[in-house]
């Protein structure tokens, strides 16, 4: 009994020591990156229009006071349209992905196809596009955003009940995380894989802590950005106007994810709140290459900064220009006010200055002044100096140079009405150049999300699961899979960078190809298959009933191609044999069939049947 008490006391001392060590580690990391949080807060203020904010020597966000009461303090926000333009363009970056097979045998090819369908179905079901959009808002505002890819045991379909509790088949969960919540071990390691550990700290309601961890804790008011208690948060005044970022009856939950090492081969996750250990265990997910466990976070930056974990936002670069622009516009407006309202000179004691201050020299006013004194008069003012207009124009051009977003993009207007189509395309291409790096960072993050999704399904889907996939023409396809069917996680992109060609440019290119006759045969005719494909690319796939039938035949042939990877398919009388021959021949020339002898023999046999039908129809016509 005494030994049991000693062991229990020793365990309690270990947990208390570990909780204190993690809390101290969190405070250290928070102090190390405090200067970054100040800049992020300033970025948010300027984006939302609070553009007289600045970082004080004490590290707080304070509003700069005017030197004189009459000074104008209007805001002419150029940061917001720059931000909105960048986000709108980057919202087009939604790549289509596929999974490349590990080998050439039938099983590997089938596994790759199932993984591709599973990946795209998961992206659609979870609305990952919206998750990417939210993360892009963070990365464009603060320079960095993160994704956390997890397995949700309460996701998916309900499969039964155990002791009165519902049991679900489980599903993927992808959540966007702001950089305010992420604390790396080192600010100078660029990649998450280089970090020895990473802390994810966030506010959590006490009732949710009770539900998940079974702990009764006392809640308090927490600022969701600084993660400090609201009463002592250093930046509450700066953030309150923007978001009201205070949550009530919450506790600060600190999750420290430790990478695998000699002491912890599978890594470790320790969760702490209010100085207590809530949970402790190894890294839960086999989400790395070759079955390794890695930190379940993915980093996305707006602009890379060499040797830094956190990226840089364009807003940070534009803030000095915005300050100068506001100052110039306000001083110019004050000068115009002086010209329109005038400045009155009055000899001391000549008039009742209180009445003059109240009414001014209004039209029709009877002004009484002391006999023998000089009557009040307006000071002579010259016109607005041209330096104001020059500086205003120069600063507007500086916005373009620094941000990379031109007036062409922000105003949706061309510079010249006489601009040729080629010149316009060159202008659009140049306007997209500065965004290519940010777009590639998003594509890289999306690819890593895809890899981790497949790895989590492979880890947790141990029994066969059915997947419904919406096909074209409102058809529904069923797939059955389990972890053994997911042998490959080599995710590749089927589309190039979406900023390379806009939808209008793609349509223009198709029209040019049609005009040049590049899509016609040697007789100048266009096949039904080509017509259907062109209409589909132009967004008019269902323009006519004839084209609908063509698409249905093509889709049927494609389904047959997939089936012939594992079984024979019979030719049917109502098939459009010419279309089927074209589609089967195209599949025969792809890697899926050219390296698969059995499937190749099946499709060759199938093609012979189509040709036999055609010869039989010709013979009937001849008779």
TORZA-854251 format. One record per residue (C-alpha): y, x, z; chain. Coordinates in Angstrom, 2 decimals. Layout:
REM TORZA-854251
ATOM       y       x       z kette
ATOM       Y       X       Z     A
...
//
This chain:
REM TORZA-854251
ATOM       y       x       z kette
ATOM    0.00    0.00    0.00     A
ATOM    2.36    2.86    0.85     A
ATOM    1.52    4.57   -2.43     A
ATOM    2.31    1.35   -4.30     A
ATOM    5.71    1.13   -2.57     A
ATOM    6.44    4.78   -3.36     A
ATOM    5.55    4.24   -7.01     A
ATOM    7.73    1.14   -7.17     A
ATOM   10.63    2.97   -5.50     A
ATOM   10.21    5.87   -7.89     A
ATOM   10.27    3.49  -10.88     A
ATOM   13.42    1.79   -9.57     A
ATOM   15.12    5.16   -9.15     A
ATOM   14.12    6.12  -12.70     A
ATOM   15.52    2.88  -14.19     A
ATOM   18.74    3.14  -12.19     A
ATOM   19.21    6.75  -13.24     A
ATOM   18.50    5.92  -16.90     A
ATOM   20.91    2.96  -16.86     A
ATOM   23.65    5.12  -15.33     A
ATOM   23.01    7.89  -17.88     A
ATOM   23.22    5.50  -20.85     A
ATOM   26.38    3.84  -19.48     A
ATOM   28.00    7.25  -19.04     A
ATOM   26.89    8.25  -22.54     A
ATOM   28.48    5.10  -23.95     A
ATOM   31.78    5.82  -22.17     A
ATOM   31.76    9.38  -23.53     A
ATOM   31.26    8.18  -27.09     A
ATOM   33.95    5.53  -26.69     A
ATOM   36.49    8.13  -25.54     A
ATOM   35.56   10.49  -28.39     A
ATOM   36.36    7.94  -31.07     A
ATOM   39.28    6.22  -29.33     A
ATOM   41.73    7.60  -31.91     A
ATOM   39.69    5.93  -34.66     A
ATOM   39.81    2.56  -32.89     A
ATOM   43.60    2.85  -32.64     A
ATOM   43.82    3.39  -36.40     A
ATOM   41.45    0.49  -37.09     A
ATOM   43.56   -1.79  -34.91     A
ATOM   46.68   -0.67  -36.74     A
ATOM   45.01   -1.40  -40.10     A
ATOM   44.19   -4.94  -38.99     A
ATOM   47.75   -5.52  -37.80     A
ATOM   49.27   -4.38  -41.09     A
ATOM   46.81   -6.39  -43.17     A
ATOM   47.68   -9.55  -41.25     A
ATOM   51.43   -8.95  -41.53     A
ATOM   52.27   -7.47  -38.12     A
ATOM   53.89   -4.48  -39.82     A
ATOM   56.22   -3.31  -37.07     A
ATOM   53.27   -2.23  -34.93     A
ATOM   52.68    1.43  -34.16     A
ATOM   50.49    3.59  -31.95     A
ATOM   52.41    4.59  -28.83     A
ATOM   51.97    7.96  -27.08     A
ATOM   49.81    6.18  -24.50     A
ATOM   47.41    5.01  -27.23     A
ATOM   48.40    1.33  -27.14     A
ATOM   49.41   -0.77  -30.13     A
ATOM   53.03   -1.71  -29.54     A
ATOM   55.69   -3.45  -31.62     A
ATOM   58.57   -1.23  -32.67     A
ATOM   61.91   -2.68  -31.57     A
ATOM   64.95   -2.90  -33.88     A
ATOM   67.91   -0.61  -33.23     A
ATOM   70.43   -3.46  -33.60     A
ATOM   70.07   -7.20  -33.06     A
ATOM   71.39   -7.95  -36.55     A
ATOM   68.90   -5.73  -38.35     A
ATOM   66.48   -7.58  -40.64     A
ATOM   62.78   -7.31  -39.81     A
ATOM   61.22   -9.23  -42.69     A
ATOM   57.79   -8.16  -43.95     A
ATOM   57.10   -7.71  -47.68     A
ATOM   53.33   -7.39  -47.53     A
ATOM   51.88   -5.35  -50.40     A
ATOM   48.78   -4.39  -48.42     A
ATOM   47.27   -7.91  -48.47     A
ATOM   47.20   -8.28  -52.31     A
ATOM   45.85   -4.73  -52.67     A
ATOM   43.09   -5.55  -50.19     A
ATOM   42.30   -8.91  -51.81     A
ATOM   42.13   -7.34  -55.28     A
ATOM   39.73   -4.62  -54.14     A
ATOM   37.48   -7.10  -52.32     A
ATOM   37.48   -9.46  -55.33     A
ATOM   36.39   -6.68  -57.67     A
ATOM   33.79   -5.30  -55.29     A
ATOM   32.38   -8.82  -54.85     A
ATOM   30.98   -8.45  -58.38     A
ATOM   28.68   -5.68  -57.14     A
ATOM   25.47   -7.64  -56.64     A
ATOM   22.74   -5.60  -58.36     A
ATOM   19.43   -7.03  -59.51     A
ATOM   16.57   -4.93  -58.16     A
ATOM   12.93   -4.39  -58.91     A
ATOM   10.13   -2.37  -57.35     A
ATOM    8.52    0.42  -59.34     A
ATOM    4.71    0.67  -59.22     A
ATOM    3.08    3.65  -57.52     A
ATOM    0.50    4.10  -60.27     A
ATOM   -0.82    2.74  -63.55     A
ATOM   -3.82    0.77  -62.37     A
ATOM   -3.94   -3.00  -62.25     A
ATOM   -3.54   -3.26  -58.47     A
ATOM   -0.39   -1.12  -58.37     A
ATOM    1.25   -3.09  -61.19     A
ATOM    0.45   -6.40  -59.54     A
ATOM    1.70   -5.11  -56.17     A
ATOM    5.00   -3.99  -57.74     A
ATOM    5.54   -7.41  -59.32     A
ATOM    4.84   -9.23  -56.05     A
ATOM    7.20   -6.89  -54.17     A
ATOM    9.92   -7.47  -56.78     A
ATOM    9.59  -11.25  -56.51     A
ATOM    9.50  -11.03  -52.70     A
ATOM   12.60   -8.83  -52.60     A
ATOM   14.73  -11.04  -54.86     A
ATOM   13.47  -14.20  -53.16     A
ATOM   14.41  -12.81  -49.74     A
ATOM   17.89  -11.85  -50.93     A
ATOM   18.39  -15.38  -52.24     A
ATOM   16.87  -17.15  -49.21     A
ATOM   18.89  -15.17  -46.66     A
ATOM   22.05  -15.30  -48.78     A
ATOM   22.38  -11.52  -48.55     A
ATOM   25.30  -11.72  -51.00     A
ATOM   27.36  -13.37  -48.25     A
ATOM   26.25  -10.69  -45.78     A
ATOM   27.38   -7.99  -48.23     A
ATOM   30.71   -9.77  -48.66     A
ATOM   31.31   -9.85  -44.90     A
ATOM   30.38   -6.18  -44.57     A
ATOM   32.70   -5.33  -47.48     A
ATOM   35.57   -7.03  -45.67     A
ATOM   34.96   -4.69  -42.74     A
ATOM   34.58   -1.57  -44.86     A
ATOM   37.72   -2.28  -46.89     A
ATOM   39.73   -3.03  -43.74     A
ATOM   38.48   -0.26  -41.46     A
ATOM   36.72    2.13  -43.85     A
ATOM   33.14    1.56  -42.63     A
ATOM   30.66   -1.27  -42.12     A
ATOM   27.02   -1.41  -41.05     A
ATOM   23.94   -3.54  -41.69     A
ATOM   21.19   -4.10  -39.15     A
ATOM   17.85   -5.03  -40.72     A
ATOM   15.47   -6.64  -38.22     A
ATOM   12.40   -8.83  -37.99     A
ATOM   13.12  -12.27  -36.56     A
ATOM   10.03  -13.69  -34.84     A
ATOM   11.60  -17.17  -34.86     A
ATOM   12.35  -17.14  -38.58     A
ATOM   10.37  -18.70  -41.40     A
ATOM    8.16  -21.76  -41.29     A
ATOM    6.72  -23.19  -38.10     A
ATOM    2.97  -22.56  -37.96     A
ATOM    2.04  -24.15  -34.63     A
ATOM    2.58  -24.27  -30.88     A
ATOM    1.27  -22.20  -28.00     A
ATOM    1.66  -23.53  -24.45     A
ATOM    4.41  -25.88  -25.57     A
ATOM    6.39  -23.17  -27.40     A
ATOM    6.82  -23.20  -31.17     A
ATOM    5.33  -20.34  -33.18     A
ATOM    6.90  -19.27  -36.47     A
ATOM    5.61  -17.01  -39.19     A
ATOM    8.67  -14.73  -38.86     A
ATOM   11.24  -13.57  -41.37     A
ATOM   13.77  -10.85  -42.11     A
ATOM   17.23  -10.87  -40.54     A
ATOM   20.12   -8.88  -42.05     A
ATOM   23.41   -8.93  -40.13     A
ATOM   26.73   -7.21  -40.87     A
ATOM   28.22   -5.15  -38.03     A
ATOM   31.78   -3.94  -37.61     A
ATOM   32.38   -0.26  -36.81     A
ATOM   33.86   -1.31  -33.46     A
ATOM   30.26   -1.92  -32.28     A
ATOM   28.65    1.32  -33.48     A
ATOM   28.82    4.56  -31.48     A
ATOM   27.12    7.58  -33.08     A
ATOM   25.92   10.64  -31.22     A
ATOM   28.24   12.81  -33.33     A
ATOM   31.33   11.85  -35.34     A
ATOM   30.69   14.77  -37.70     A
ATOM   27.23   13.89  -39.03     A
ATOM   27.78   11.88  -42.19     A
ATOM   24.43   10.07  -42.42     A
ATOM   22.66    7.87  -39.90     A
ATOM   19.49    9.92  -40.48     A
ATOM   21.33   12.98  -39.11     A
ATOM   22.14   11.27  -35.79     A
ATOM   19.88   11.96  -32.81     A
ATOM   20.79    8.57  -31.36     A
ATOM   23.08    5.64  -32.06     A
ATOM   24.48    3.01  -29.68     A
ATOM   24.99   -0.60  -30.75     A
ATOM   27.23   -2.19  -28.10     A
ATOM   28.26   -5.82  -28.27     A
ATOM   29.30   -8.73  -26.08     A
ATOM   26.56  -11.29  -25.36     A
ATOM   26.81  -14.64  -23.49     A
ATOM   25.07  -14.62  -20.13     A
ATOM   22.89  -17.59  -21.05     A
ATOM   21.58  -15.71  -24.09     A
ATOM   20.83  -12.68  -21.90     A
ATOM   18.90  -14.99  -19.59     A
ATOM   16.98  -16.49  -22.53     A
ATOM   16.08  -13.17  -24.17     A
ATOM   15.68  -10.78  -21.26     A
ATOM   15.17  -13.09  -18.28     A
ATOM   18.03  -11.53  -16.31     A
ATOM   20.71  -13.39  -14.34     A
ATOM   24.00  -11.50  -14.77     A
ATOM   27.60  -12.37  -13.90     A
ATOM   29.77  -12.88  -16.98     A
ATOM   33.36  -11.80  -17.50     A
ATOM   36.07  -11.80  -20.18     A
ATOM   35.48   -9.09  -22.81     A
ATOM   37.57   -7.97  -25.76     A
ATOM   35.16   -7.98  -28.71     A
ATOM   36.97   -5.08  -30.38     A
ATOM   37.57   -2.61  -27.58     A
ATOM   34.46   -3.83  -25.67     A
ATOM   36.44   -3.40  -22.46     A
ATOM   37.11   -6.00  -19.81     A
ATOM   40.01   -8.15  -21.04     A
ATOM   42.19   -7.45  -18.01     A
ATOM   42.14   -3.71  -18.66     A
ATOM   41.72   -3.61  -22.44     A
ATOM   44.20   -1.15  -23.88     A
ATOM   44.76   -2.97  -27.14     A
ATOM   44.75   -6.63  -26.17     A
ATOM   48.43   -7.06  -27.00     A
ATOM   47.91   -5.64  -30.45     A
ATOM   44.81   -7.70  -31.24     A
ATOM   45.65  -10.97  -29.52     A
ATOM   48.06  -11.98  -32.25     A
ATOM   45.45  -11.32  -34.90     A
ATOM   42.19  -12.72  -33.63     A
ATOM   42.41  -13.79  -30.03     A
ATOM   39.44  -11.41  -29.64     A
ATOM   38.57  -12.40  -26.08     A
ATOM   35.19  -13.98  -25.26     A
ATOM   34.48  -15.58  -21.90     A
ATOM   31.43  -15.51  -19.65     A
ATOM   29.92  -12.57  -21.54     A
ATOM   28.40   -9.23  -20.59     A
ATOM   28.50   -5.93  -22.47     A
ATOM   25.04   -5.15  -23.84     A
ATOM   24.44   -1.49  -24.73     A
ATOM   21.48   -0.73  -27.02     A
ATOM   20.76    2.97  -27.46     A
ATOM   18.46    3.75  -30.39     A
ATOM   16.95    7.24  -30.16     A
ATOM   15.40    8.92  -33.20     A
ATOM   11.80   10.18  -32.98     A
ATOM   11.49   13.55  -31.29     A
ATOM    8.84   15.66  -29.56     A
ATOM    9.19   13.73  -26.30     A
ATOM    9.26   10.29  -28.00     A
ATOM    7.27   10.56  -31.28     A
ATOM    8.05    6.93  -32.17     A
ATOM   11.61    7.06  -30.90     A
ATOM   12.98    4.86  -28.15     A
ATOM   15.24    1.85  -27.63     A
ATOM   16.84    1.24  -24.23     A
ATOM   18.96   -1.86  -23.57     A
ATOM   21.40   -1.82  -20.64     A
ATOM   23.85   -4.39  -19.28     A
ATOM   25.91   -4.29  -16.08     A
ATOM   24.10   -1.13  -14.95     A
ATOM   20.63   -2.71  -15.29     A
ATOM   17.82   -1.94  -17.72     A
ATOM   17.10   -5.08  -19.75     A
ATOM   14.41   -3.62  -22.03     A
ATOM   12.84   -0.30  -22.91     A
ATOM   10.35    0.62  -25.63     A
ATOM    9.73    2.57  -28.82     A
ATOM   11.56    1.94  -32.10     A
ATOM   10.12   -1.42  -33.17     A
ATOM   10.10   -1.03  -36.95     A
ATOM    8.14    1.17  -39.37     A
ATOM   11.09    1.18  -41.75     A
ATOM   11.29    4.77  -42.99     A
ATOM    9.65    6.80  -45.73     A
ATOM    5.92    7.48  -45.45     A
ATOM    5.44    5.08  -42.52     A
ATOM    8.01    6.71  -40.23     A
ATOM   10.21    4.91  -37.72     A
ATOM   13.95    5.31  -38.20     A
ATOM   17.10    3.74  -36.80     A
ATOM   17.36    0.18  -38.25     A
ATOM   20.97    0.59  -39.42     A
ATOM   22.52    1.12  -42.84     A
ATOM   26.00    2.55  -43.35     A
ATOM   28.49    1.43  -46.00     A
ATOM   31.86    3.16  -46.44     A
ATOM   34.88    2.35  -48.56     A
ATOM   36.01    5.94  -49.18     A
ATOM   33.86    8.88  -48.11     A
ATOM   35.38   11.51  -45.86     A
ATOM   33.67   14.89  -45.93     A
ATOM   32.09   15.84  -42.62     A
ATOM   32.83   12.48  -40.97     A
ATOM   30.52    9.65  -39.97     A
ATOM   33.18    6.97  -40.45     A
ATOM   34.88    6.42  -43.80     A
ATOM   38.52    5.83  -44.66     A
ATOM   40.24    2.63  -45.75     A
ATOM   42.91    2.43  -48.44     A
ATOM   45.02    0.50  -45.91     A
ATOM   45.35    3.64  -43.81     A
ATOM   46.84    5.50  -46.77     A
ATOM   49.24    2.71  -47.71     A
ATOM   50.73    2.08  -44.23     A
ATOM   53.50    4.76  -44.55     A
ATOM   54.54    3.30  -47.92     A
ATOM   54.59   -0.21  -46.47     A
ATOM   56.89    0.91  -43.67     A
ATOM   59.28    2.55  -46.14     A
ATOM   59.19   -0.47  -48.46     A
ATOM   60.00   -2.92  -45.66     A
ATOM   62.92   -0.71  -44.57     A
ATOM   64.37   -0.48  -48.09     A
ATOM   64.06   -4.22  -48.75     A
ATOM   65.64   -5.13  -45.42     A
ATOM   68.55   -2.68  -45.81     A
ATOM   69.12   -4.00  -49.32     A
ATOM   69.15   -7.57  -48.00     A
ATOM   71.64   -6.60  -45.29     A
ATOM   73.92   -5.08  -47.92     A
ATOM   73.74   -8.29  -49.97     A
ATOM   74.58  -10.29  -46.84     A
ATOM   77.68   -8.16  -46.33     A
ATOM   78.73   -8.77  -49.93     A
ATOM   78.24  -12.54  -49.72     A
ATOM   79.55  -13.17  -46.17     A
ATOM   82.04  -10.32  -45.93     A
ATOM   83.20   -8.17  -43.02     A
ATOM   86.53   -9.29  -41.48     A
ATOM   89.07   -6.81  -40.10     A
ATOM   91.36   -8.16  -37.35     A
ATOM   94.31   -6.51  -35.62     A
ATOM   93.78   -6.42  -31.90     A
ATOM   95.38   -9.45  -30.24     A
ATOM   96.50  -11.10  -33.48     A
ATOM   94.10  -14.05  -33.41     A
ATOM   91.69  -15.90  -31.17     A
ATOM   88.62  -13.75  -31.85     A
ATOM   86.24  -16.18  -30.14     A
ATOM   87.19  -18.97  -32.58     A
ATOM   87.01  -16.52  -35.48     A
ATOM   83.54  -15.37  -34.46     A
ATOM   82.35  -18.98  -34.22     A
ATOM   83.71  -20.32  -37.53     A
ATOM   84.52  -17.22  -39.60     A
ATOM   87.02  -17.53  -42.46     A
ATOM   85.67  -20.80  -43.79     A
ATOM   87.30  -22.45  -46.88     A
ATOM   90.31  -24.63  -45.92     A
ATOM   90.52  -23.13  -42.45     A
ATOM   94.00  -23.03  -40.87     A
ATOM   94.25  -19.61  -39.31     A
ATOM   96.96  -19.03  -36.69     A
ATOM   97.81  -15.41  -35.98     A
ATOM  100.52  -13.72  -33.89     A
ATOM  103.91  -13.41  -35.55     A
ATOM  104.61   -9.90  -36.82     A
ATOM  100.93   -8.84  -36.83     A
ATOM   98.65   -8.19  -39.81     A
ATOM   96.64  -11.27  -40.81     A
ATOM   92.80  -10.95  -40.82     A
ATOM   91.25   -9.95  -44.14     A
ATOM   87.94   -9.05  -45.70     A
ATOM   87.02   -5.42  -46.08     A
ATOM   86.64   -4.27  -49.66     A
ATOM   82.93   -3.84  -50.48     A
ATOM   81.46   -2.26  -53.56     A
ATOM   78.37   -3.56  -55.34     A
ATOM   74.84   -2.76  -54.17     A
ATOM   74.20    0.95  -54.73     A
ATOM   71.61    1.62  -57.46     A
ATOM   69.72    3.88  -55.07     A
ATOM   68.23    0.79  -53.41     A
ATOM   66.71   -0.49  -56.65     A
ATOM   65.54    2.98  -57.63     A
ATOM   63.80    3.56  -54.31     A
ATOM   62.26    0.09  -54.40     A
ATOM   60.78    0.71  -57.87     A
ATOM   59.58    4.17  -56.88     A
ATOM   57.78    2.81  -53.81     A
ATOM   56.14    0.06  -55.88     A
ATOM   54.76    2.75  -58.20     A
ATOM   53.63    4.75  -55.18     A
ATOM   51.57    1.75  -54.05     A
ATOM   49.71    1.93  -57.38     A
ATOM   49.21    5.69  -57.20     A
ATOM   47.91    5.68  -53.64     A
ATOM   45.79    2.52  -53.69     A
ATOM   44.49    2.70  -57.25     A
ATOM   45.22   -1.02  -57.72     A
ATOM   47.77   -1.55  -60.48     A
ATOM   50.17   -4.39  -61.14     A
ATOM   47.84   -5.35  -63.98     A
ATOM   45.12   -6.24  -61.46     A
ATOM   47.31   -7.76  -58.73     A
ATOM   49.47   -9.92  -61.00     A
ATOM   46.74  -10.75  -63.57     A
ATOM   49.23  -10.01  -66.34     A
ATOM   49.39   -7.44  -69.12     A
ATOM   52.09   -4.83  -69.26     A
ATOM   53.01   -5.62  -72.86     A
ATOM   52.54   -8.79  -74.87     A
ATOM   51.95   -6.68  -77.99     A
ATOM   49.07   -4.67  -76.46     A
ATOM   46.01   -4.38  -78.69     A
ATOM   42.52   -5.30  -77.59     A
ATOM   41.38   -1.67  -77.52     A
ATOM   44.39   -0.65  -75.43     A
ATOM   43.73   -3.55  -73.07     A
ATOM   40.09   -2.49  -72.61     A
ATOM   41.18    1.09  -71.89     A
ATOM   43.64   -0.21  -69.32     A
ATOM   40.95   -2.27  -67.59     A
ATOM   38.58    0.72  -67.61     A
ATOM   41.20    2.97  -66.03     A
ATOM   41.98    0.30  -63.45     A
ATOM   38.32    0.18  -62.36     A
ATOM   37.88    3.96  -62.12     A
ATOM   39.13    4.31  -58.54     A
ATOM   36.75    1.57  -57.39     A
ATOM   33.58    3.12  -58.81     A
ATOM   32.89    5.24  -55.72     A
ATOM   33.28    2.26  -53.37     A
ATOM   31.05    0.17  -55.64     A
ATOM   28.37    2.87  -55.67     A
ATOM   28.46    3.00  -51.87     A
ATOM   27.74   -0.75  -51.80     A
ATOM   24.89   -0.35  -54.31     A
ATOM   23.40    2.45  -52.24     A
ATOM   23.52    0.29  -49.09     A
ATOM   21.94   -2.67  -50.93     A
ATOM   19.12   -0.45  -52.19     A
ATOM   18.39    0.76  -48.65     A
ATOM   18.41   -2.86  -47.44     A
ATOM   15.83   -3.67  -50.11     A
ATOM   13.59   -0.79  -49.05     A
ATOM   13.67   -1.78  -45.39     A
ATOM   12.96   -5.44  -46.21     A
ATOM    9.75   -4.53  -48.05     A
ATOM    8.67   -2.16  -45.26     A
ATOM    9.19   -4.82  -42.58     A
ATOM    7.17   -7.38  -44.56     A
ATOM    4.41   -4.78  -44.92     A
ATOM    4.45   -4.18  -41.16     A
ATOM    4.51   -7.79  -39.94     A
ATOM    2.86   -9.95  -42.65     A
ATOM   -0.73   -9.24  -41.63     A
ATOM   -2.16  -12.58  -42.81     A
ATOM   -1.83  -14.07  -46.28     A
ATOM    1.44  -15.92  -46.74     A
ATOM    2.56  -18.28  -49.50     A
ATOM    5.89  -17.77  -51.21     A
ATOM    7.60  -20.35  -53.41     A
ATOM    9.93  -18.95  -56.07     A
ATOM   12.27  -20.98  -58.25     A
ATOM   11.66  -20.10  -61.89     A
ATOM   13.72  -20.95  -64.91     A
ATOM   13.95  -24.51  -66.19     A
ATOM   13.55  -25.78  -62.59     A
ATOM    9.93  -24.64  -62.41     A
ATOM    8.38  -23.53  -59.13     A
ATOM    6.00  -20.60  -58.97     A
ATOM    3.66  -19.85  -56.05     A
ATOM    2.70  -16.36  -54.90     A
ATOM    0.25  -15.36  -52.18     A
ATOM    0.61  -11.99  -50.51     A
ATOM   -0.01   -9.97  -47.37     A
ATOM    0.75   -6.43  -46.23     A
ATOM   -1.98   -4.98  -48.48     A
ATOM   -0.15   -6.31  -51.55     A
ATOM    3.00   -4.30  -50.73     A
ATOM    1.92   -0.78  -51.57     A
ATOM    5.24    0.35  -53.06     A
ATOM    8.82    0.31  -51.77     A
ATOM   10.38    2.30  -54.62     A
ATOM   13.36    0.00  -55.19     A
ATOM   15.33    0.58  -58.39     A
ATOM   18.24   -1.20  -60.04     A
ATOM   17.75   -3.31  -63.15     A
ATOM   21.51   -3.48  -63.75     A
ATOM   24.14   -0.77  -64.08     A
ATOM   27.28   -0.67  -61.97     A
ATOM   28.82   -4.14  -62.30     A
ATOM   32.32   -2.66  -62.53     A
ATOM   31.44   -0.83  -65.75     A
ATOM   31.67   -4.07  -67.72     A
ATOM   33.44   -7.27  -66.75     A
ATOM   31.91  -10.62  -67.89     A
ATOM   34.68  -10.93  -70.50     A
ATOM   33.92   -7.43  -71.83     A
ATOM   30.21   -8.23  -72.10     A
ATOM   30.91  -11.41  -74.07     A
ATOM   33.34   -9.56  -76.33     A
ATOM   30.68   -6.92  -76.99     A
ATOM   28.15   -9.61  -77.95     A
ATOM   30.64  -11.18  -80.38     A
ATOM   31.28   -7.78  -81.95     A
ATOM   27.54   -7.22  -82.39     A
ATOM   27.18  -10.65  -84.01     A
ATOM   30.07   -9.93  -86.38     A
ATOM   28.56   -6.59  -87.34     A
ATOM   25.18   -8.21  -88.06     A
ATOM   23.34   -6.06  -85.56     A
ATOM   21.37   -9.02  -84.21     A
ATOM   20.15  -10.29  -87.60     A
ATOM   17.10   -9.29  -89.60     A
ATOM   17.04   -7.66  -93.04     A
ATOM   17.72  -11.05  -94.67     A
ATOM   20.78  -11.71  -92.51     A
ATOM   19.00  -14.39  -90.45     A
ATOM   18.75  -14.59  -86.69     A
ATOM   15.44  -15.52  -85.08     A
ATOM   15.16  -18.43  -82.68     A
ATOM   14.25  -15.97  -79.91     A
ATOM   17.45  -13.98  -80.50     A
ATOM   19.57  -17.12  -80.65     A
ATOM   18.17  -18.30  -77.32     A
ATOM   18.81  -14.91  -75.76     A
ATOM   22.41  -14.74  -77.06     A
ATOM   23.19  -18.24  -75.79     A
ATOM   21.71  -17.34  -72.43     A
ATOM   23.85  -14.17  -72.17     A
ATOM   26.96  -16.15  -73.08     A
ATOM   26.20  -18.73  -70.39     A
ATOM   25.13  -21.52  -72.78     A
ATOM   21.36  -21.30  -72.37     A
ATOM   20.97  -25.11  -72.28     A
ATOM   23.37  -25.84  -75.15     A
ATOM   20.87  -27.73  -77.29     A
ATOM   17.46  -29.27  -76.95     A
ATOM   16.01  -26.95  -79.58     A
ATOM   17.08  -23.91  -77.61     A
ATOM   15.64  -25.46  -74.43     A
ATOM   12.25  -25.71  -76.14     A
ATOM   12.56  -22.11  -77.30     A
ATOM   13.24  -20.95  -73.73     A
ATOM   10.28  -22.95  -72.44     A
ATOM    7.96  -21.29  -74.97     A
ATOM    9.29  -17.84  -74.06     A
ATOM    8.84  -18.52  -70.33     A
ATOM    5.29  -19.78  -70.92     A
ATOM    4.48  -16.60  -72.83     A
ATOM    5.93  -14.47  -70.04     A
ATOM    3.82  -16.30  -67.44     A
ATOM    0.76  -15.68  -69.60     A
ATOM    1.65  -11.98  -69.73     A
ATOM    1.66  -11.85  -65.93     A
ATOM   -1.63  -13.73  -65.68     A
ATOM   -3.35  -11.45  -68.20     A
ATOM   -2.94   -8.54  -65.82     A
ATOM   -5.97   -9.99  -64.04     A
ATOM   -7.58  -12.70  -66.26     A
ATOM   -7.94  -14.02  -69.81     A
ATOM   -5.67  -16.80  -71.11     A
ATOM   -6.57  -19.28  -73.83     A
ATOM   -4.21  -20.10  -76.70     A
ATOM   -3.15  -23.77  -76.90     A
ATOM   -2.46  -25.87  -79.99     A
ATOM    1.12  -26.75  -79.03     A
ATOM    2.21  -23.13  -78.58     A
ATOM    4.96  -21.81  -80.85     A
ATOM    2.71  -19.04  -82.10     A
ATOM    5.41  -16.88  -83.67     A
ATOM    7.45  -16.83  -80.46     A
ATOM    4.34  -16.14  -78.41     A
ATOM    3.29  -13.26  -80.68     A
ATOM    6.74  -11.69  -80.34     A
ATOM    6.76  -12.01  -76.55     A
ATOM    3.18  -10.78  -76.11     A
ATOM    3.79   -7.82  -78.42     A
ATOM    6.92   -6.90  -76.45     A
ATOM    4.89   -6.96  -73.22     A
ATOM    2.12   -4.90  -74.86     A
ATOM    4.63   -2.13  -75.56     A
ATOM    5.85   -1.99  -71.96     A
ATOM    4.48    0.29  -69.28     A
ATOM    2.69   -2.55  -67.48     A
ATOM    0.20   -3.03  -70.34     A
ATOM    0.27    0.23  -72.29     A
ATOM   -1.26    2.08  -69.31     A
ATOM   -3.62   -0.72  -68.25     A
ATOM   -6.67   -0.73  -70.55     A
ATOM   -8.22   -4.00  -69.33     A
ATOM   -4.96   -5.93  -69.50     A
ATOM   -4.23   -4.41  -72.91     A
ATOM   -7.59   -5.63  -74.23     A
ATOM   -6.91   -9.13  -72.90     A
ATOM   -3.51   -9.41  -74.56     A
ATOM   -4.81   -7.98  -77.89     A
ATOM   -7.55  -10.62  -77.85     A
ATOM   -4.93  -13.27  -77.06     A
ATOM   -2.75  -12.12  -79.97     A
ATOM   -5.70  -12.42  -82.36     A
ATOM   -6.14  -16.03  -81.30     A
ATOM   -2.46  -16.80  -82.04     A
ATOM   -2.77  -15.20  -85.49     A
ATOM   -5.96  -17.17  -86.14     A
ATOM   -4.08  -20.41  -85.42     A
ATOM   -1.33  -19.39  -87.85     A
ATOM   -3.88  -18.54  -90.58     A
ATOM   -5.65  -21.82  -89.96     A
ATOM   -2.39  -23.77  -90.35     A
ATOM   -1.59  -21.91  -93.58     A
ATOM   -5.06  -22.72  -94.92     A
ATOM   -4.55  -26.42  -94.15     A
ATOM   -1.25  -26.42  -96.01     A
ATOM   -2.91  -24.70  -99.00     A
ATOM   -5.63  -27.37  -99.15     A
//
